[in-house]
Amino acid sequence: MSSTQPNEYRSGQVHPFEEMKDVSRVWLFVQGALSLIVGIVFLAAPIKSAFAIAIFFGAWLAVTGFTGVIAHFTRDKDLRSGWGLFSSIMSLIAGVLAMMQPGTAAFAITVVVIAWGFAMGFGYIVSAFQFKKLGARYWWAILIAGIVAVGVAIVMAAVPGATLLGLVWTIGIFAIVDGVSEILLGFRVKKSAD
C-alpha cells in the first residue's frame, strides 16, 4: 500500500475503502453519468424555456438525491457521511419542488440552486476529507466538486437576478465537474474492490 495511507491499515488489515459494496460503485457511475449528460445538454442547448429547464433540472436533482441516499445506506458505516446524506436529501427535496412548479421564474430556480449548492458543496467537502482519511486516491475530485458547488451558490447569492441563460451555463459546468468526479471515484472503488 502507499506510504501516504494511515499507519493502522499497513499491517495486513483490510483497507476500509476496499470494503465499499459493489452497489455503491454502480450508483457512483449512474450518478456521474447522469451529471455528465445533464451538463452537456445544458451547455449545448442553453436557450430553453424556464418551464422545460425547471422540469429537467428538477428531475436531475431528484434522481441525484435519490441515488445519493441509496448510496449512503449501501456503504459500510465507516464510509457514511451525515453531510453527504443531508446534501442528497436536499437535492431530492429541491428536485421534487422544482418539478411540482415547472413554471417557476428564473429567480425562484436561482434560490433553489443557492440552497442546493451550499448543501451539496459542504456535503462533498466533508465527504472528500473523510475519503482522504481512509486513503482514497481521488478524494480531491470530490473536494473540487464541493468547492465548485459552493462557488455556484455564492455567485447566485451575490447576483440573484442572474439570467436563466447564465444559470444554465453555471449548472452545466458544475454538472460536468460533478459527473467526472463521481466517475473517477467509481473507478477508484472498482479498482480497490478487484
C-alpha positions as CSV (number, residue, x, y, z in Angstrom):
1,M,0.0,0.0,0.0
2,S,1.1,3.6,-0.5
3,S,3.0,5.2,2.3
4,T,0.5,8.0,2.4
5,Q,-2.2,5.7,3.8
6,P,-2.9,5.6,7.5
7,N,-0.5,3.5,9.6
8,E,-3.3,1.4,11.1
9,Y,-4.0,-0.1,7.6
10,R,-0.4,-1.1,6.7
11,S,-0.3,-4.2,8.8
12,G,-2.4,-6.5,6.6
13,Q,-5.8,-5.3,7.7
14,V,-8.5,-4.8,5.1
15,H,-8.5,-1.2,4.0
16,P,-11.9,0.4,4.8
17,F,-12.2,2.0,1.4
18,E,-11.9,-1.5,-0.2
19,E,-15.0,-2.6,1.8
20,M,-17.4,-0.4,-0.2
21,K,-20.1,-2.6,-1.7
22,D,-20.5,-3.2,-5.4
23,V,-23.8,-1.4,-5.4
24,S,-22.2,1.8,-4.2
25,R,-19.8,1.7,-7.1
26,V,-22.7,1.2,-9.6
27,W,-24.6,4.2,-8.1
28,L,-21.4,6.4,-8.4
29,F,-21.3,5.5,-12.1
30,V,-25.0,6.2,-12.6
31,Q,-24.9,9.5,-10.7
32,G,-21.7,10.5,-12.6
33,A,-23.1,9.6,-16.0
34,L,-26.3,11.4,-15.3
35,S,-24.5,14.6,-14.2
36,L,-22.3,14.5,-17.3
37,I,-25.3,14.1,-19.6
38,V,-27.1,17.0,-17.9
39,G,-24.1,19.2,-18.0
40,I,-23.5,18.6,-21.7
41,V,-27.2,19.1,-22.5
42,F,-27.3,22.4,-20.6
43,L,-24.2,23.7,-22.3
44,A,-25.2,22.5,-25.8
45,A,-28.8,23.9,-25.7
46,P,-28.7,26.9,-23.2
47,I,-31.7,28.7,-24.7
48,K,-34.6,26.7,-23.3
49,S,-37.8,27.9,-21.7
50,A,-37.8,28.2,-17.9
51,F,-40.6,25.6,-17.9
52,A,-38.5,22.9,-19.6
53,I,-35.4,23.7,-17.6
54,A,-37.3,23.6,-14.3
55,I,-38.7,20.1,-15.1
56,F,-35.4,18.8,-16.4
57,F,-33.3,20.3,-13.6
58,G,-35.8,19.1,-11.0
59,A,-35.7,15.6,-12.3
60,W,-32.0,15.6,-12.3
61,L,-31.9,16.9,-8.7
62,A,-34.5,14.3,-7.6
63,V,-32.7,11.4,-9.2
64,T,-29.3,12.6,-8.0
65,G,-30.6,13.0,-4.5
66,F,-32.3,9.6,-4.6
67,T,-29.2,7.8,-5.8
68,G,-27.2,9.6,-3.1
69,V,-29.5,8.4,-0.4
70,I,-29.3,4.8,-1.7
71,A,-25.5,5.0,-2.0
72,H,-25.3,6.3,1.6
73,F,-27.2,3.4,3.1
74,T,-25.4,0.7,1.0
75,R,-22.0,1.8,2.2
76,D,-20.4,0.5,5.3
77,K,-21.0,2.7,8.4
78,D,-17.4,3.9,8.4
79,L,-17.9,5.3,4.9
80,R,-21.1,7.1,5.6
81,S,-21.3,10.9,5.9
82,G,-24.1,12.8,7.6
83,W,-23.4,15.8,5.4
84,G,-23.4,13.6,2.3
85,L,-26.8,12.2,3.3
86,F,-28.1,15.7,4.1
87,S,-27.0,17.1,0.7
88,S,-28.7,14.1,-1.0
89,I,-31.9,14.7,0.8
90,M,-31.7,18.4,0.0
91,S,-31.2,17.5,-3.7
92,L,-34.2,15.2,-3.6
93,I,-36.5,17.8,-2.0
94,A,-35.3,20.6,-4.3
95,G,-35.9,18.4,-7.3
96,V,-39.4,17.5,-6.3
97,L,-40.3,21.1,-5.6
98,A,-38.9,22.2,-9.0
99,M,-41.0,19.5,-10.8
100,M,-44.1,20.4,-8.9
101,Q,-43.9,24.0,-10.0
102,P,-42.3,23.9,-13.5
103,G,-43.4,27.4,-14.4
104,T,-41.2,28.9,-11.7
105,A,-39.5,32.1,-12.6
106,A,-35.7,32.2,-13.0
107,F,-35.3,33.9,-9.7
108,A,-37.1,31.1,-7.8
109,I,-34.9,28.5,-9.6
110,T,-31.9,30.5,-8.6
111,V,-33.0,30.4,-4.9
112,V,-33.3,26.6,-5.2
113,V,-29.8,26.4,-6.7
114,I,-28.4,28.6,-3.9
115,A,-29.7,26.3,-1.2
116,W,-28.8,23.2,-3.1
117,G,-25.3,24.5,-3.9
118,F,-24.4,25.2,-0.3
119,A,-25.8,21.9,0.9
120,M,-24.2,19.8,-1.8
121,G,-20.9,21.7,-1.7
122,F,-20.4,21.4,2.1
123,G,-21.5,17.7,1.9
124,Y,-19.0,17.0,-0.8
125,I,-16.2,18.9,1.0
126,V,-16.8,17.0,4.3
127,S,-17.0,13.7,2.4
128,A,-13.8,14.4,0.5
129,F,-11.8,14.7,3.7
130,Q,-13.4,11.6,5.1
131,F,-12.3,9.7,1.9
132,K,-8.8,11.2,2.2
133,K,-8.6,9.9,5.8
134,L,-9.5,6.5,4.5
135,G,-6.8,6.6,1.9
136,A,-8.9,7.1,-1.3
137,R,-6.7,8.3,-4.1
138,Y,-9.2,10.5,-5.9
139,W,-10.6,12.3,-2.8
140,W,-9.5,15.6,-4.3
141,A,-12.0,15.2,-7.2
142,I,-14.9,15.2,-4.8
143,L,-13.3,18.2,-3.0
144,I,-13.1,20.2,-6.2
145,A,-16.8,19.4,-7.0
146,G,-17.7,20.6,-3.5
147,I,-15.8,23.8,-3.9
148,V,-17.4,24.4,-7.3
149,A,-20.9,23.8,-5.8
150,V,-20.2,26.4,-3.0
151,G,-18.8,28.8,-5.7
152,V,-22.0,28.4,-7.7
153,A,-24.1,29.2,-4.6
154,I,-22.0,32.3,-3.7
155,V,-22.2,33.7,-7.3
156,M,-26.0,33.1,-7.4
157,A,-26.5,34.7,-4.0
158,A,-24.4,37.7,-5.0
159,V,-26.3,38.2,-8.2
160,P,-29.8,36.8,-7.6
161,G,-31.2,38.5,-10.7
162,A,-28.9,36.5,-12.9
163,T,-30.4,35.5,-16.2
164,L,-31.6,31.9,-16.8
165,L,-29.0,31.6,-19.5
166,G,-26.2,32.3,-17.0
167,L,-27.8,29.9,-14.6
168,V,-27.9,27.1,-17.2
169,W,-24.3,27.6,-18.1
170,T,-23.2,27.6,-14.4
171,I,-25.2,24.4,-13.7
172,G,-23.9,22.8,-16.8
173,I,-20.3,23.4,-15.9
174,F,-20.9,22.2,-12.3
175,A,-22.7,19.1,-13.5
176,I,-19.8,18.1,-15.8
177,V,-17.3,18.6,-12.9
178,D,-19.5,16.6,-10.6
179,G,-20.0,13.8,-13.1
180,V,-16.3,13.4,-13.8
181,S,-15.6,13.4,-10.0
182,E,-18.2,10.7,-9.4
183,I,-17.0,8.5,-12.2
184,L,-13.3,8.9,-11.1
185,L,-14.4,7.8,-7.6
186,G,-16.4,4.9,-9.0
187,F,-13.3,3.7,-10.9
188,R,-11.2,4.0,-7.8
189,V,-13.8,2.0,-5.8
190,K,-13.8,-0.6,-8.7
191,K,-10.0,-0.8,-8.7
192,S,-10.0,-1.2,-4.9
193,A,-12.7,-3.9,-5.0
194,D,-10.9,-6.0,-7.6
